[in-house]
Amino acid sequence: MNEHLLYPQGNITPADCVKAADDYGTPLYFYDEAVIVSKCRELLSMPSAFGLRVRYAMKANSSRALLQLIAGEGLLIDASSLNEARRAVMAGIPHGSIMLTTQEIPSGEDRLVLEAYMRKDMKYNICSFRQLEAVADYAANNSLSLSMRVHPGVGSGESATRNTGDKYSCFGIHLTDLERSVGFAREKGLVIDEVHVHIGSGGDPVTWKENIDRELGFLETYFPDATTVNFGGGLREARMPDERPADIMRLGDYAKQQIEAFGRRTGRKLRMEVEPGTYVIARAGYLVTRVIDFKQTGEDGFRFIVTDGGMETNARPLLYGSRHPFYIISRNGSLLSREEALEHLDPAFDRHIIVGRCCESGDSQCLDEHGHIVPRLMSKPEIGDIVVVGGCGAYCASMSPYNYNSHPQAPEVLLRKNGRLELIRKHQRLDQITENELPLEGSI
């Protein structure tokens, strides 16, 4: 392992983190272009029977420069809201490269935008019978094909809140509504040429393989016009050293075999789609923070390292009990400890809790799935040193409550493959937080 790199497949060094912190302030999100490019190319090399399309689930991280980088590598876009589709278009991504999969029922101005985007070849993925009713006449009159998301009744995720396929989630058209939905589409003369099932994020690869078989069965029974089968995303990534990522080559090979068998049985050659988000960008991103204080809660308590970025920059520990790797870096760029090599530390004295500055007991990067504090092994830094939280490329900048306690949204910086630091999101100002607020009439 190259100790001068935070992630062996990337380019970011401890010295890069210090330079980014000094140049742009902390907290900040720091991304590695080399890792993003590598992940995109790895996904595009998955085995496939009759063609493969990879969509990036942009909800994972929707920063414009990152969308442009990922699209430039050949990935299409999976949008989870009409505004995400708008942002993709604003980033210069063609409408025909976008699929919209959303819980929304667009109306008014949003409905006009939806129709305009559909005419420009954005794929609309129907997720409810009401969505189908609302768009059926328009799609039929304009000869627009649709996709349909099926709720399979079975799911898998790293946590209950990331399981999108069982009875506790409402994504897609449930099997009990499927016959009615496809019958209605047939009556309207609609063509459903893509079938989509997403069972959850970071779930069991065995369940992911079972979903392949299940979805092909749905497609054969209900969707005679389908030419594309979308197996969703949720490909497991490994943020911590004791975690293992999904073997996407093995999953792709299994999908290839099953699609080929489907083709031999039915004479239909299906193109495969997947739509990962975390797998593309999680390991490419870091949260860079600076140590501002130390606290302790007595002999039977804990030792806290207070940083200037917490739950408002990474809410995943609070939401899910997620673990992220920690890198402790001195102000001069020396790497004091890293998650992958903690043997030099003393478990009796080197356990600490990383917390942020929010007025919230849950503002910690060291929580389990029950919200309990869990001390972690790491070197003790000094005031002004750097604490870097790894695995923050996905569902951190895009999902965290960044204006809580009126903290501004953190800037984002990209390390280009040529070694140059590029600012891709400015630091939010206080006046930008308050610019839409209106004063009370008659107030002082």
Secondary structure as the mmCIF struct_conf table of DSSP 4:
data_model
#
loop_
_struct_conf.conf_type_id
_struct_conf.id
_struct_conf.beg_label_comp_id
_struct_conf.beg_label_asym_id
_struct_conf.beg_label_seq_id
_struct_conf.end_label_comp_id
_struct_conf.end_label_asym_id
_struct_conf.end_label_seq_id
TURN_TY1_P TURN_TY1_P1 GLU A 3 HIS A 4
BEND BEND1 LEU A 6 TYR A 7
TURN_TY1_P TURN_TY1_P2 PRO A 8 GLN A 9
BEND BEND2 GLY A 10 GLY A 10
HELX_RH_AL_P HELX_RH_AL_P1 PRO A 14 TYR A 24
BEND BEND3 THR A 26 PRO A 27
STRN STRN1 LEU A 28 ASP A 32
HELX_RH_AL_P HELX_RH_AL_P2 GLU A 33 LEU A 44
TURN_TY1_P TURN_TY1_P3 SER A 45 SER A 45
BEND BEND4 MET A 46 MET A 46
BEND BEND5 ALA A 49 PHE A 50
STRN STRN2 LEU A 52 ALA A 57
HELX_RH_3T_P HELX_RH_3T_P1 MET A 58 ALA A 60
HELX_RH_AL_P HELX_RH_AL_P3 ARG A 64 GLY A 72
TURN_TY1_P TURN_TY1_P4 GLU A 73 GLY A 74
STRN STRN3 LEU A 76 ALA A 79
BEND BEND6 SER A 80 SER A 81
HELX_RH_AL_P HELX_RH_AL_P4 LEU A 82 MET A 90
TURN_TY1_P TURN_TY1_P5 ALA A 91 GLY A 92
HELX_RH_3T_P HELX_RH_3T_P2 HIS A 95 SER A 97
STRN STRN4 ILE A 98 THR A 101
BEND BEND7 GLN A 103 GLN A 103
HELX_RH_AL_P HELX_RH_AL_P5 GLY A 108 ARG A 119
TURN_TY1_P TURN_TY1_P6 LYS A 120 ASP A 121
HELX_LH_PP_P HELX_LH_PP_P1 MET A 122 MET A 122
STRN STRN5 LYS A 123 ILE A 126
BEND BEND8 SER A 128 SER A 128
HELX_RH_AL_P HELX_RH_AL_P6 PHE A 129 ASN A 141
TURN_TY1_P TURN_TY1_P7 ASN A 142 SER A 143
STRN STRN6 LEU A 146 HIS A 151
BEND BEND9 GLY A 153 GLY A 153
BEND BEND10 GLU A 158 SER A 159
HELX_RH_3T_P HELX_RH_3T_P3 ALA A 160 ARG A 162
STRN STRN7 ASN A 163 ASN A 163
BEND BEND11 GLY A 165 ASP A 166
TURN_TY1_P TURN_TY1_P8 LYS A 167 TYR A 168
BEND BEND12 GLY A 172 GLY A 172
STRN STRN8 ILE A 173 HIS A 174
HELX_RH_AL_P HELX_RH_AL_P7 LEU A 175 GLU A 187
TURN_TY1_P TURN_TY1_P9 LYS A 188 GLY A 189
STRN STRN9 ILE A 192 HIS A 196
STRN STRN10 GLY A 200 GLY A 200
BEND BEND13 SER A 201 GLY A 202
HELX_RH_AL_P HELX_RH_AL_P8 PRO A 205 TYR A 222
TURN_TY1_P TURN_TY1_P10 PRO A 224 ASP A 225
STRN STRN11 THR A 228 ASN A 230
BEND BEND14 MET A 240 MET A 240
TURN_TY1_P TURN_TY1_P11 PRO A 241 ASP A 242
HELX_RH_AL_P HELX_RH_AL_P9 ILE A 248 THR A 266
BEND BEND15 GLY A 267 GLY A 267
HELX_LH_PP_P HELX_LH_PP_P2 LEU A 270 LEU A 270
STRN STRN12 ARG A 271 VAL A 274
BEND BEND16 GLY A 277 GLY A 277
HELX_RH_AL_P HELX_RH_AL_P10 THR A 278 ILE A 281
HELX_RH_3T_P HELX_RH_3T_P4 ALA A 282 ALA A 284
STRN STRN13 GLY A 285 GLN A 296
TURN_TY1_P TURN_TY1_P12 GLU A 299 ASP A 300
BEND BEND17 GLY A 301 GLY A 301
STRN STRN14 ARG A 303 THR A 307
BEND BEND18 ASP A 308 ASP A 308
BEND BEND19 GLY A 310 GLY A 310
TURN_TY1_P TURN_TY1_P13 MET A 311 THR A 313
HELX_RH_AL_P HELX_RH_AL_P11 ARG A 316 TYR A 320
STRN STRN15 PHE A 326 ILE A 329
TURN_TY1_P TURN_TY1_P14 ARG A 331 ASN A 332
BEND BEND20 GLY A 333 GLY A 333
STRN STRN16 LEU A 335 ARG A 338
TURN_TY1_P TURN_TY1_P15 GLU A 339 GLU A 340
STRN STRN17 ALA A 341 ALA A 341
TURN_TY1_P TURN_TY1_P16 GLU A 343 HIS A 344
BEND BEND21 LEU A 345 LEU A 345
TURN_TY1_P TURN_TY1_P17 PRO A 347 PHE A 349
STRN STRN18 ARG A 351 VAL A 355
BEND BEND22 ARG A 357 CYS A 359
TURN_TY1_P TURN_TY1_P18 SER A 361 GLY A 362
STRN STRN19 SER A 364 SER A 364
BEND BEND23 GLN A 365 GLN A 365
STRN STRN20 LEU A 367 LEU A 367
TURN_TY1_P TURN_TY1_P19 GLU A 369 HIS A 370
BEND BEND24 GLY A 371 GLY A 371
STRN STRN21 ILE A 373 ILE A 373
STRN STRN22 ARG A 376 LEU A 377
TURN_TY1_P TURN_TY1_P20 ILE A 383 GLY A 384
STRN STRN23 ILE A 386 VAL A 389
BEND BEND25 GLY A 391 GLY A 391
BEND BEND26 GLY A 393 CYS A 396
TURN_TY1_P TURN_TY1_P21 ALA A 397 MET A 399
BEND BEND27 SER A 400 SER A 400
TURN_TY1_P TURN_TY1_P22 TYR A 402 ASN A 403
HELX_RH_3T_P HELX_RH_3T_P5 TYR A 404 SER A 406
HELX_LH_PP_P HELX_LH_PP_P3 HIS A 407 PRO A 411
STRN STRN24 GLU A 412 LEU A 415
TURN_TY1_P TURN_TY1_P23 LYS A 417 ASN A 418
BEND BEND28 GLY A 419 GLY A 419
STRN STRN25 LEU A 421 ARG A 425
HELX_LH_PP_P HELX_LH_PP_P4 LYS A 426 ARG A 429
HELX_RH_AL_P HELX_RH_AL_P12 LEU A 430 THR A 434
TURN_TY1_P TURN_TY1_P24 GLU A 435 ASN A 436
HELX_LH_PP_P HELX_LH_PP_P5 PRO A 439 LEU A 440
TURN_TY1_P TURN_TY1_P25 GLU A 441 GLY A 442
#
